[in-house]
Amino acid sequence: TFAVLSTLLVIGDLEGIPDSGAGKSLCGKPHFVRLTRQLVKRGIVPECHGGPTTASGIGGSSRVLGEFVFPLSLACGVGVLKVGVIPEDVPLLLLDV
């Protein structure tokens, strides 16, 4: 037998978590600020593509402060990621397609 004393998942500023239940990609404002700082260092500036709205899911609902897009390279694909920014402190949750 064993016991789990604590569980801590550390997500880097440029990392995200695939969310199989997500209706859209979301990111908490604190993580988004750190992510944006790292992107700007690389010459990438997220663009605002939508104002306030709401997001809801299994865990409840949240106010979306705005939606932003930026170029992304994930695995072998290149595209544009659209992310809703919410007030809560959560890492980048990627829409699992």
C-alpha positions in Angstrom: 0.0 0.0 0.0 1.0 3.6 -0.4 -0.3 7.0 0.4 -0.2 10.1 -1.8 1.0 12.9 0.5 0.5 15.8 -2.0 0.0 16.3 -5.6 1.5 19.3 -7.4 1.4 19.9 -11.1 3.8 22.6 -12.2 3.0 24.1 -15.6 5.7 26.2 -17.3 4.8 29.6 -18.8 4.8 28.2 -22.3 3.0 25.0 -21.5 -0.6 23.9 -21.5 -2.8 20.9 -20.6 -5.0 19.2 -23.2 -8.6 19.3 -21.8 -10.8 16.6 -23.3 -13.9 18.2 -21.9 -13.2 21.8 -23.0 -15.6 23.6 -25.3 -12.8 26.1 -26.1 -9.2 26.8 -24.9 -9.0 28.8 -21.7 -6.3 30.4 -19.6 -6.3 32.1 -16.3 -5.3 35.8 -16.3 -2.2 35.2 -14.1 -0.9 32.4 -16.4 -1.8 34.4 -19.5 0.2 37.4 -18.3 3.3 35.1 -17.9 2.6 33.4 -21.2 2.3 36.8 -23.0 5.7 37.9 -21.5 7.4 34.8 -22.9 5.7 35.2 -26.3 6.7 38.9 -26.6 10.3 37.9 -25.9 10.0 35.8 -29.0 8.4 38.5 -31.1 4.8 37.2 -30.8 2.1 39.5 -29.6 -1.4 38.0 -28.9 -4.2 39.9 -30.6 -7.6 40.5 -29.0 -10.4 38.9 -31.0 -13.4 39.1 -28.8 -14.7 40.9 -25.7 -16.2 39.7 -22.5 -18.4 36.6 -22.6 -18.9 33.5 -20.4 -17.6 29.9 -20.4 -19.2 26.9 -18.7 -18.4 23.3 -18.2 -18.5 20.4 -15.8 -16.8 22.4 -13.1 -19.1 25.4 -13.3 -18.9 28.7 -15.2 -16.6 31.6 -15.4 -16.6 35.1 -16.9 -14.3 35.4 -19.9 -12.4 38.7 -19.9 -11.5 38.5 -23.6 -10.4 36.2 -26.3 -6.9 36.3 -27.8 -5.2 34.6 -30.8 -1.6 33.9 -31.4 0.4 31.6 -33.7 1.3 28.2 -32.3 3.4 25.3 -33.3 2.2 22.1 -31.6 3.8 18.7 -32.4 4.3 18.9 -36.2 1.5 21.3 -36.8 1.4 25.1 -37.2 -1.7 27.2 -36.7 -3.4 29.9 -34.6 -4.7 29.3 -31.1 -7.7 31.2 -29.8 -7.8 31.4 -26.0 -10.4 32.8 -23.7 -8.9 34.5 -20.6 -10.7 34.0 -17.3 -10.0 35.7 -13.9 -9.2 32.5 -12.0 -5.6 31.3 -11.7 -5.6 28.2 -14.0 -3.0 27.1 -16.5 -3.6 27.1 -20.3 -6.3 24.5 -20.9 -6.1 23.4 -24.6 -9.2 22.4 -26.5 -8.6 18.7 -27.2 -9.6 18.2 -30.9 
